[in-house]
């Protein structure tokens, strides 16, 4: 999971300021590294490991001039989290272009062995964006014209779609303009916006609509699956359909990744989470269990916690206080780091547990480390019963499209009944949302026609081209990263 923003501002503007406020708005999508590349006469870059505010200081802004910028926050999905893998990447030759992406190239290793191996090209990083950049630049170079036309960009995007498998939303700049494209299945989000100022019109493409909001842009629209955008020297946006696969956006964006104030493909993430909570409330009522309070795990479960509690007729209370200055455990690069931070991150309020039958609600249960600790803390605080609830279904399969949830072996729900999961996590009962209710909840909140990627719940990958070799390559990468 990563986040990006790309901006094409009026001539003589400096787009870096909007880019940085946008990056801060999507810091939740990656806390491992941040970077930006601007263009004014030449590419200028600043990249580094750490949070946006740690990587960028005032002194860098004087250098990052120009009306074109591409910027990124990273969580490593392929690669070892080294500084050589920090995005954006850029090339000065054969075509000058800078690029960033969100997603995962599933045939990254295969492309390294074949496409790049046969050309004797050695990649400078372990980041899968590099293969997208080379394939795109190579195809663009073969058609190179002055100025670059929308057909040139379309041909380059088509070549990427033909060669590069997986899920990827991409943004980039050249000396002449800005481009963006969304993978053929549209698994990763990508939204286009603009703002009109006395200086002229600014265009932006970002991972989430909230990025556009905070930087003062209005939404034009989401890019659809397989669509591309090019804005060249004439400053006219061209949106073209390049791929022709069915749209399968990631449903987990609504469950967890995206900010609640974001809209994705016409659906409010906040409304979706409220609906998810309502449905789980109804499911709890059907169990006939008795509870006294719903305690959502901050921050992600708060929205669903309120509606779940309303539905059951219980209070929703803050039983855990989150230390905001400890990173998100889900996107910590390895298990050791995750375990050490859980307790430091969530501290209980005894009065909300003592003598009560509590429902602890989380967005999902992956490895179970956080859940197990929360159950333990709840019992230490004197809870009479501890029910664990997840407003998404059991996660059982690895995401190969850019989310480092786990390798197959690590899912606590894999190969276990709900009773066994409850026992494993020390809870009195575990309640999951069903897949049907999850889908229906998200559709009810907005776009009724959406069909989703649900591979991490069902094991059916929408791109249909996942091989055992790809799974093994990705799992090896993740194991290497977690041992790093
Ligand atoms: S496998 Fe799960 S997390 Fe990955 S893209 Fe699909 S729905 Fe999203």
Boltz pocket constraint, residues with backbone or C-beta under 6 A from the ligand:
constraints:
  - pocket:
      binder: B
      contacts: [[A, 187], [A, 249], [A, 250], [A, 251], [A, 252], [A, 253], [A, 397], [A, 398], [A, 399], [A, 400], [A, 401], [A, 402], [A, 403], [A, 453], [A, 454], [A, 455], [A, 456], [A, 457]]
      max_distance: 6.0
